[in-house]
Amino acid sequence: MQLVIVESPAKAKTIEKYLGGDYRVLASYGHVRDLPAKDGSVNPDDGFAMDWENYADKAKQLKAITDEAKKADRLILATDPDREGEAISWHVQEVLAKRKALPKTVDRVTFNAITKQAVTEAMKAPRALDTDLIDAYRARRALDYLVGFTLSPVLWRKLPGAKSAGRVQSVALRLIVEREREIEGFSPQEYWSITAHLEADGQGFDARLVRWNGDRIDRLTIGDEAQAKAAKQAVLDGNFTVESVETKPATRNPPPPFTTSTLQQEAARKLGFSASHTMRIAQGLYEDGAITYMRTDGVQMDGSAISAARRAVADRYDASYVPDKPRQYQTKAKNAQEAHEAIRPTDFGKDRAGSGDHARLYDLIWKRALASQMASARMERTTVELAEGTGRTALRATGQVVLFPGYLALYEEGSDDKGFVGGSGQQADAADDDSKRLPRLREGDKPAKKGVDAEQHFTQPPPRFSEASLVKRLEELGIGRPSTYASIIQVLKDRAYVRIEKNRFFAEESGRLLTAFLERFFEKYVAYDFTADLEDELDDVSGGRAAWQAVLESFWRDFKPRTSEVMDFKPSEVTAELDKFLENYLFPANADGSDPRLCPNCGEGRLALRGGRYGAFVACSNYPECKYTRAFAQPGGPGAEDSTPEALGSDPETGLPVERKVGRFGPYLQLGEGKEAKRASIPKDMGDLDLEIALKLLSLPRVIGNHPETGLPIEAAIGRYGPYLKHDGKYARLGSTAEVFETGMNAAVVKLAEAAEKGPRARGSREPLKVLGKHPRTEAEIRLMEGRYGAYVTDGTTNATLPKSIEKEALTLEEAAQLIDARAAAGPAKKGRKAAKKPAAKKKAPAKKKAAPNKVAAE
């Protein structure tokens, strides 16, 4: 019997169907072991020896693999054809060797597509494991471990509120933060454009002013309204004659088929997919046999695929759309061993695969690959110069005509940030003029003037990164590799160092602070050149040109002493250095020349950066006499609200003071002082706040009355996701804060009934969709829930989102347990926040529990 090991069950099922006979195909479900999340897993003093540990949730898979391996005559490792796939095969082999279950014959096979032909041909050409790729994997894993477990403790002790830092993620974060700084430091520049509306042979066209008073006019030359009016008048007064007509042919060649990074970029632009979603969908298409392997930096296609693409073009269009010779593309990847075939369909005759997002992504891949073997587009670009009699004022009109669409008939590549005009006045996309059509003009023609416009503009700051442009920039800098981009971006999101609004990255204050800390104390290790050079060294290991321990030794020799040096600093010393480093951001110069550090509360103390339990903030030097503080943010910017308590009055019943405060999670109300104080968050839709409204919010939840059918109370309150009704463990959402105080019994009964009819998601119910059973390793009950952002599984401590590739109805207990284990391992910060809240909730007296939904914003 021959045992074949692959990563996923879907892949195993397909391959077993293709092989049949004497083959038994099992899935490892990805990596079967990793470095334990504890100190000492990598020992630099012992040649960087690594202490690997089997994943607890892979015990069932490993037992099945071990049992079958003991009966097998041959082991065939058929995991993915990249570095990670090679590493998975190596791990499986090592585990079986330790268990004395390794068959005498062990072979490695790779295939770029899961088709019968590709699989059967791969089985005829086995090889040994690639030790260079395995060494490169070990080097990368050790590096990431050493950086994380050496640098993170420094952050926890010296930078309050920091969660973690990583070798590549920190550099990606720096890109986002630096772009934020560019935007904040940008000063818009006014400029005006003068456009004449002309007509010839009954066809209108526009021409812009390019010469005035004998001087050349650039985009930023006319800087104010007075100049614009004078220039406009000059155009109105002039009689313009065509001085020259220049026509140039132009050719546009198709882009190559997708690599991992270009697929992520284009899917983000055209489909709105995140990098992680793109890779998840692509993985499904690959395992279904629809496309070739999707983690690649290669742009070439197999010869038979090129021939198939050319035939498909000929079938779809006429012969003129097929170039005379097949197109050959060259990869820019430095490491040839990791440069696989480009991403393409396995069958060009199949123009659709799957449904929903799978179909949309397949369509994109199919069109791009097919277009790469199509004829070039031919255009004609025309430039017309018009001048008035003296020649001191001139206009220019440009246009472009597509003579033959070629590949553009099927596909046109997207681009980022069209129309961006920066401080230099250069426009990122000049197609606005080129795309216009012009009438046929000759020298000496005098087009009719229909009007002249003077339009005001302002230069724009550089745009924030989208996922597409961030991936593109990382690739340009040589940072990260195809298989890492999605995970890099996901880590930044999970750590809340960035947020995404309208598909653009915004740097959170925690991300800015971490970047400042790393730039100040670990500048070398977040330098773009250093990170790119290290990637090249790791590529050299993959290519057999460098020894992996030597690369690690070179890095560790400088990195370890630097972390020890920073660890010796006092937290106050670190804060003082960051205060200087961030001075221009936290304390920008005032327009009136006054001291930007002067405390606005007491008028005497000076503001400075301070460290607290929940992170950094700005405070007055006269503390505790002056308690002025503000969040770590630029003055006047989002999140920089003054956190000095505002007295609203006293509760007429108890005489206790009512104050408006700003805490870690935003503004909130407080009644009384100390541990017994009652608190309530302030809703975003709340208007002007006075004592009467504050007391209403502090009195929540409001009991509307007893339900006419059950006799149980109906309550109105405000929770984490907004206002709601509660009755007998069931919930219904309310539209506004006002409804919390205005909804009567009849309306409440109707809303609860409507929510019950719409299902758990609509009514915000905490009832499970399904109880899956007990976790096979922790014995905790696992439930399938419907949440605000879709289905998830929970064991009561950890929540894990259900991937779109898994149907709710088909979810198994083991799959749910694996999702929870993976979430627990990847996101201790979220889990920790839950755990931190539980003891506090237990200590509250029963009477105080009613206020829990309104304490979200409290410190």
Residue, then its C-alpha position, 0 to 999 in steps of 0.5 A: m500500500q502507498l500512503v499519500i499525504v496532502e494538506s486538506p481533506a478536499k485535496a485528499k478526496t480529489i487525488e484519491k479519486y485520480l489515483g485509486g488502486d493501491y493508494r491511500v490518501l490522507a490529509s494533515y490539515g496543514h502544519v502538524r507541529d510548531l514551535p511552542a509559544k514559550d521561552g526556549s523553543v529556539n536555542p541560539d546557544d545550541g546552533f539555533a536548535m528548535d524544540w518542535e511540539n505537535y499541535a494538540d488538535k492534530a492528534k486525531q490526524l497524526k494517529a490516522i497517518t501513523d496507523e496507515a504509515k505502519k502498514a504502508d510500503r511507500l510514503i508519498l509526500a504530496t503537499d503544496p509546491d512551495r516552501e510551506g508545503e515542503a515544511i509540512s512534508w518534512h514535519v510529517q516525516e519527522v513525526l513518523a520517524k520519531r514514532k518509528a512508523l516511517p516506511k522504508t521508501v519516502d518520496r516527495v511529489t509536487f504538482n501545480a494543478i489538481t487535475k488527473q493529468a498533473v497528479t498522475e504525471a507527478m507520481k511518475a517523477p518523485r524526488a527527495l525533500d528539498t533540504d534548502l527549502i526546509d532550511a529556509y523555512r526553519a530560518r524564517r520560523a526561528l527569526d519570527y520566533l526570536v523577534g517575537f519572544t525577545l521584543s514583545p517582553v520589552l514592549w510589555r514592560k516599557l510601552p504600556g498597552a503594546k501587544s506585540a511586534g513582528r519582523v515584517q508586520s512592524v515594517a508594514l505598519r511603519l509604511i501605514v504610519e509614515r503615510e499618515r504623517e505625510i497626510e498630516g504634514f501636507s499643506p494644500q496648494e491652490y491652483w487654477s486650470i483654464t479650459a477653452h470649449l471649442e468646436a470644429d466640424g460640429q464636434g466639440f472638444d476642450a483645450r487647456l491653457v499651456r502658454w500665457n504671456g509667453d511663459r509655459i503654464d504648468r499645472l500649478t503655475i496659476g495660483d490665485e483667482a486674480q491670475a486665473k481671471a486675467a488668464k481667462q480673459a486672455v483666452l477669451d480675447g484671443n483668436f486661436t488657430v491650429e498651429s500643429v497637429e501631431t499624431k503618434p501611434a501607440t501600443r499597449n501590451p497585455p499584462p502577464p498572468f497573475t502572481t499571488s501579489t498581483l491577484q491580491q491587488e486586482a481582486a482588491r481593486k475590482l472585487g473589493f476582496s481583502a487579501s485574506h479573502t482572496m487567498r481563501i477563495a483561491q485555495g478553494l478554486y485550487e483544491d477544486g482543480a479549477i486553477t493552478y497553485m495560487r502562491t507563486d511569484g512566477v509569471q510564466m505559463d506552461g507551454s501546453a497552457i499557452s497553446a490552449a490559451r491561444r486556441a481559446v482566443a482564436d475560438r472567441y475572437d478572430a485570428s487578428y487577436v492572436p499574436d504571431k508568436p506566443r508571449q513569454y514573460q519573465t519573473k522578477a523573483k530572485n529565488a528561482q526555486e520559489a518561482h512557480e507557474a503563474i496563476r491560471p485556469t487549468d482548462f481555458g475552455k471553462d470560462r466559469a467555475g463555482s458560484g458567488d465569490h468563487a465565480r467572480l475570482y475565477d472570472l478575473i483569473w481566467k480573463r487575465a491569463l487569456a488576455s496575456q496571450m492576446a494581441s496588443a492594443r493599437m492606439e493613435r494619440t493626437t496632440v493639437e497646439l492652438a495659438e493666438g496671433t502673437g504666439r504668447t498665448a497657446l492652448r493644447a488639446t489631446g485625445q486618443v483613439v483605439l484603432f484595434p482593441g486587442y486584449l482590451a476587448l477582454y481585460e483591462e488592468g486596474s490601477d490605484d489612486k486615479g486622478f491624484v494630484g500631489g504637491s508636485g502637481q503631477q497627476a497619477d493618471a493622465a488618461d483623463d486627457d488621452s481618453k477624449r476624442l478629437p475632431r479631424l483638425r489641420e494646421g490653419d484651422k480656426p475652431a469656434k470658441k464656445g466658452v472659457d472656464a477658470e476652475q479652482h483646484f487644490t493639491q491633494p495629500p498622498p492617498r492612504f494605502s488600500e490593501a492593493s497598494l500596500v501589497k504593491r508597495l511591500e513587493e516593490l520594497g522586497i519585503g515579505r513574500p507571496s505567501t505572507y502578505a495576507s497574514i501580515i495585513q491580518v495581524l495588523k488588523d487583529r492587533a488593532y494597530v490599524r483600522i480600515e475605512k472605505n477600503r483604506f488603512f488608517a493608523e490607530e494611535s496604538g500603531r503610531l506609538l509602537t512605530a515611534f518606539l521601534e523607530r527610536f529604539f530599534e531603528k535598524y530593524v524596521a528599516y526597509d533596506f534591512t528587512a529587504d536585505l534579510e529577505d534576500e538572505l533567506d532567499d539565498v538559503s532557499g537557493g542553497r547559496a547560504a547556510w541558515q544558521a549563519v543567517l540567524e547568527s548574523f541577525w542575533r549577534d546584534f539584535k539580542p544585545r540591543t533588546s537587552e540594552v533597551m530592557d535596562f531603560k526605565p519606563s520613564e526614560v522610554t516615555a521621555e525619549l518618545d516625548k521628544f521623538l513625537e513632539n511635532y505630532l503631539f505638540p505642533a506649533n500654534a499659529d499664534g506662536s504660544d507654547p503648545r505644551l502649556c496646559p490649557n486647564c491650569g495655565e501653568g503646567r507643561l504637557a508631556l507624554r505619560g505612560g499608563r495602565y492602558g497605554a500612553f496619554v498626555a498629562c499636565s506636569n502639575y498633577p495631582e493639583c491639575k488633573y488635565t489629561r488627553a488621549f495620545a493623539q494630535p491636538g484637535g484630531p480624532g480621539a484627542e478629546d480633553s478627559t478632564p471631568e465635567a461636572l453636570g450637577s448633583d442627583p436630587e435624590t442622593g445628592l451624589p455628583v454627576e460627571r461627564k468623563v472620558g475613559r479608555f473606551g470613550p465618553y461616559l457618565q459617572l454618578g458618585e465616586g469610588k467603587e460604588a459609583k454608577r457609570a453609563s456610556i454616552p451614545k453617539d447619537m445623543g445630542d446636548l447633554d444636561l443633568e436631566i438626560a444624564l440621570k436618564l442614561l444612568s437609570l437604565p435599564r428602563v422597565i417598560g412593564n410586564h409582557p401581557e403573555t408571559g408576565l415577565p418584564i420587558e426592559a429597554a437599555i443601551g448595549r455594546y451594539g446600540p439600543y435594544l429591548k430585552h424580554d425572557g432572554k430574547y432581544a430586539r434592536l431599537g433604532s435610536t437612543a430616544e426609543v429607549f425612553e419613548t417605546g411603550m408596551n404595545a410597540a415593545v411587544v410588536k418589536l419583540a414579535e417581529a424580531a422573533e420571526k426574523g431569526p436570531r441575527a435580527r433580534g440579537s439573540r444569544e441562543p445558539l443555532k446549534v450545540l455541537g458538543k463538547h470540545p474533544r480536548t477541553e470538554a467545554e461545550i461548543r456552540l454555533m452562534e449567529g453574530r453581528y458579522g456572521a456565524y461563529v463558534t464559541d466554547g464560552t471563552t474564545n470566539a472563532t469566526l466561521p470561514k466562508s468556505i465552511e457551510k454552517e449546516a456541514l460544520t463538524l465538532e472537530e472543525a469547530a474545535q480546530l477553529i477555536d484552538a487556532r483563534a485562542a493561539a492567534g489572539p490572546a489579547k481578545k481572550g484576555r479582555k474577556a477574562a479580565k471582565k469576568p472577576a469584576a462582574k462577579k464582585k458586583a452586588p445583584a442590584k448593580k448588575k442592571a447597569a452592566p449594558n451601559k458600562v462599555a465606555a467606563e474606565 
